[in-house]
C-alpha cells in the first residue's frame, strides 16, 4: 500500500450534535452573563486580559482602567452568530490509501 499525496476532507452535517452544541452555547452564554453580573455587583476587579478574553469570550467588557472594576458588559452578537453557524458541521480528514497492483 502506498499513501496518496493528498489529504481528503469530508464535511458532515450532524443535526444531533448541532443541537447539543447550540444548547451548550446557550448555557455558556447564560453562565457568563451571571458571572459577569456577580462581578459587577460585588465590584470585583476581573482577571488579567488574557483570562477575560478566554473565559468571557461572548461578551464585550467595559471597566474602569484605573481600578479595573467592571462597569458594564454587552453580548457580542457577531461572536454568538459565528459560534451558532460553526455548530452545524463536523469536519473529518483522512489519508487515501492506494493499493499497489
Secondary structure, 3 states (H helix, E strand, C coil): CEEEEEEEEEEEECHHHHHHHHHHHHHHHHHHHHHHHHHHHHCCECCCHHHHHHHCCCEEEEECCCCCEEEEEEECHHHHHHHHHHCCEEEEEEEEEECCC
